[in-house]
Structure formats: structure tokens, C-alpha cells
Amino acid sequence: MAERAADIPWAPEIQQAMRDFSVQQAHRALGGLFKPRMSVYWADFLCSYAVAVASFWAVGPLGGFTPAGTLAFLVSVFAVFRCFAFIHEIAHFRAKKSFNRFRAGWNILFGIPMLVPVFMYDCHGEHHNRRLYGTGQDAEYLPLARMSPWTSIQLLVLPLVLPLFGPYRFGVVTPVSWFVPRVRRYLYRNLSSLKIDLDYAGRQPRDDERLNWRLQEAACLVWIAAVITAAATGVIAAGRIGQWCALFATVAVINSVRLLAAHRYLGDEEEMSVVEQMMDTVNHPRHRLLGELWAPVGLRLHALHHLMPGLPYHNYQTAHERLVAELPTDSAYRLTESPGLIASLRRLAQESRSHQKAGTLLPARSPSATVKEGVTR
């Protein structure tokens, strides 16, 4: 890969703001905000988990197609989405020993039952790597602004089949891979990373990871077998499995909408500086309560996250307020703000159509939506 900055046609005022922006000054302004408070993580996750379980169960007695049942289903969707979003924080703080118990607890209570164990998001570090962000080695990025609008539409349609991915990956391919090396290589290359770029090739587990990954895979397989057995014996109604599929697909669609609004996707598949990454990313500071529904656990302040990836989510709002107060009004950081979700989606569509009209679209690639920021970005 050529070692040059991305060739993005930033407007002159944006170029000047980027030259004037100091990452060091921004970091100094956020002193004291970089320590994660595990009590907040546990309380938030467990409360969200309890709401998710209770509302999911309530759909049955309330009736799935009644107003009350529909409301309970929607509550379960957003509660589950919030639980999912914690995988993003786990990926960022995986090196901290204080996160070991939370990582294990999240995985046992949520990741494995939802068939998204934590090792499938180990690739997230590449999304924040200065050399890899926005390139073909970034699983969570496609240059959508330079691609056909149809590519973005695919990201909203493909999540509808994602409920089938977990059972296929862990219930079918996983046991075969234990005995067939060729299938094992396929499994880790193609089916072991949360990604939107199907061309992204995942890695094999390292020697010190192999046992841990296998245990998580085995736990998912056991869970699938238990659910099938419970359904076959009548312990679980078939309708509940359909409800789970509808829940998973709805969460995946919402996350895909969030992904489309999280970045400007102006990259040309070359490396970007930290400031360029920030400018290619979007903050949604308005409508805070609504934003926490479609971009939970701090994901609505995504430009802040790419500027300071070591910041725990519970300090995002305070950090954002400090930067707004201490940096100039024409600061590059302020230029990352969007009025809202619809405005961000509209801007991406306009950028894509302008490239289409100019005949400068990049070659088509195959996107695939997943629940991870990404979640999580």
C-alpha cells in the first residue's frame, strides 16, 4: 500500500481547520477522563440486559401483533442493541485487566447466546490504525461516498438474513472445521470477523488465542444444540425462535443505518492521519436521548471516539462539552457535527450521486452488514 495521505478534496476552509487543529491540545483538555469506571459498565449493561430479557418475554403474553406486544418488541430491540454496543468498549479496553471480568460476563450472558462472541470483534483495532483505517485491511469501512448508491442500499437489506449467519457459522461450519483444515482456514478468513467489507480477510487465531476461540465456538454450538432440543421437545415455542430472528434482523438494520451515518466515507483506500479520520467521521450531539437509541453507548459522538479512542463511553458527553468550550468555534472538531441522522444519510447519498454523475465511482464491491462500530464504531 502506498504510504501517502488520502486524496480527499476537502474544502479550503476545512483544510485550514485541519492544519490548525492540535490533537495534543485536545488531549490536554480531556485530562482525568480516560479511566473507565467498571461500576458504570456493569450497571448499564445489566440494567439493559434485564430490560431486554423482560421485554422479549413480555411479547408472548401480550401478543406479538397487539399494540402492547409491538411496544414490548421495540423495547427489546433497543435494549438488545444497547447490550450489543458494549462489545465495542470491550474491544478498546481488552488490554486492561479491569475489563477481564466484564468481558467474560458480557460474553457468557449475551455474546454467546446471541452468537456474537467477543473474539469476532478482535479486528476492530484495525479500524483505528493510522495505516489501516479506510483501506482494504479495515473490516469496518467501505468508501461508500465514492461507490454506487446501491451499495449503501445493500447495507440496509442484507441484515435481514443475518439471523441465519450465527447458526450456519457455529452450528454447521464450526464442527466441520475442527476436523478439516481447509474448512478451518475458510472459517477464520471469511466467517470470524464483524465486517461490512466482504473482501476483508480475517486472520487465524494466534497460538495463545486458539484454545480461547475454540471454547467460545464450542459454547455457541452447545447453545444452538440446546435451543434446537428445547424447540423440538416443546420447551420453547417455535414462535419464540421466529421472534428472536425478527429481533436480530431489526437490530442489524438499525445498526446498518447507524453505520451509514457514522462516517462520511470519503476515503480513497489510502491511509489517513488522526485528524483526517476525525474529519471523515461524524458527531451527532443534538437530540441526546434519541441518539442513545440508534447510536448507544457513546456511538453518537463518533468523531470524538476516533479522535480519542481511549476515552470510556461514560465520559463522552463531558469530553465533548469540554472540547466545544475550549476549542475555537471554527475548530476542525466542530466541523464534524451533523444536525441529525437524516442529515447524515442525505449527505452520504448526495456524495455518492455526485460521484456517479461525474463518472468517478470506485469499482463495485460486496458489502455485508453486521451487528458490530462498531457496533459499535
PyMOL commands that set and color helices and strands:
alter all, ss='L'
color gray80, all
select helices_A, chain A and resi 12-20+23-29+38-62+67-92+97-111+118-128+144-146+149-177+181-190+207-232+238-262+274-279+288-294+302-307+313-326+332-336+341-358
alter helices_A, ss='H'
color red, helices_A
deselect
rebuild
show_as cartoon
